[in-house]
Amino acid sequence: MAFDTAITGARIANAHGVRAADVAIRDGRIAALVMPGESLDAAETVDATGLTLMPGFIDVHSHHREPGFTHKEDIASATAACAAGGVTTTFAMPNVYPVPNTAEVVEDMFGLYRSSAIVNWNVNAAGTDLEQIPRIAEMGVAAFKVFMVVDTGRDYPHMPGIGVHDHGQLMAIMEACAAADVALMVHPHDQALMDHIEKGFWDRGERDALAYARAYAAHNGLIWDSAIATLLRLQEATGVHLHLLHVQTERSVQLIAQAKRRGQRVTAEINPWALFLGHRWENIERLGSYALSYWVPEQHHEALWNGLRDGTIDLVSTDHAPHTREEKEIGWTDGWKANTGTPSTQFYARMLLDAAHHGRLSLERVVEACSTAPAKLFDLEGKGEIAVGADADLVLVDTEKTETVTDDEVLSKIGYTPYAGEVYTGMPVRTFVGGKTVFADGRVTGEPGCGTQTRRADGRRR
């Protein structure tokens, strides 16, 4: 046989356009794109009539919880959810234990992924040990990550080794990452302002999940805007590729746009909870801590959508963050004791496809924000497009299929989703990693260990 697999009858969606073509795969890569109906000699032919073929989603911000917190998720369950959600590459976050801020610990994590991951993967190491940054960079990580939060001494979620708020330390980390030419992801936060704001709520006896939501959104998003302004100025001084996480305010979008106009090496992401969950106060009232991540008040909504449409916000990543019901339920009485974060990797493709269906984004922009831009910005060679020579990391979607999200379909260990009951049009129906089917007919078919490390390309600048 000339090819391993042929995918016929689909329309092909790339960031630059949508067209009809058939795809041939050989040895894990796209070997040919031909006119519909042209003969392809393949061992397997997938009839995709009526479907749309997209590059697999690349999620550069996901919490897989392994090692250290596998009571709520592990690599196998997280990557199974990825496969079902059309995600073909996923990057792990470093708030695990032990913290991956040394080459030895990062290599241990790599070992776990080699044996357990169903889709392709990388690890965003904690960039808190300056001497280790060059060594870890040589291991092919796509980015380092720090939380702009003071280490509290707790074992979770901001354990020692991941949080840095001292501006001098942040600048030193940026300089080290710039020297290694590796991106630095930062969770923005203004600790001093938050300490003051929280005290006001606590002095008034306001501590439930609704109070927590209001505190973090206080003064029109002051803690986010203050932190991002500081980070952008530090980036200007150091030249590092700064990737800003959790964009959720109008002012932050404006600050990022201004930095980009100045030519700064800055990229930014938005998470599904900002657009599809925490954007409605009724969800906060109904779900409490289950809907938090954070509350995004209405005055920010249009600026966020506009920023995503025009590319000020470069990409969408999940911030997939599963917690058990027990870890969320305490939020009804004390929102500060509930673990923050929401799971979404299995369902965010549906959310973005639904946005395209209703005209909030073009399908091409969905491809760009969820696949092409992550691949380009983090130097992931062969990823993010459907082209001859590219890796055959692909997802077939039914853009017309309407389904209601249910807890019964959740593959994450926690067994629930705060998106249950939401109705979306557009759904992944088959996922390929390296040309091999890892999800089809509603079932994950990939085996643990079939994913490989998606390394940052050497010798190229973003």
Buried (B, 14 or more C-beta within 10 A) or exposed (E): EEBBBBBBBBBBBBBEEBEEBBBBBBEBBBBBBBEEEEEBEBEEBBEBEEBBBBBBBBBBBBBBBBBBBBEBBBBBBBBBBBBBBBBBBBBBBBBBBBBBBBBEBBBEBBEBBBEBBBBBBBBBBBBBBBEBBBBBBEBBBBBBBBBBBBBEEEEBBBBEBBBBBEEEEBBBBBBBBBBBBBBBBBBBBBBEBBEEBBEEBEEEEBBBBBBBBBBBBBEEBBBBBBBBBBBBBBBBEBBBBBBBBBBBBBBBBBBBBBBBEEEBBBBBBBBBBBBBBBBBBEBBEEBBBBBBBBBBBEEBBEBBBEBBBEBBBBBBBBBBBBBBEEBBEBBBEBBBEBBBBBBBBBBBBBBBBBBBBEEBBBBBBBBBBBBBBBBBBBBBBBBBBBEEEBBBBBBBBBBEBEBEBEEEBBBBBBEBBBBBEBEBBBBBBBBBBBBBBBBBEEEBBBEBBBBBBBBBBEEEEB
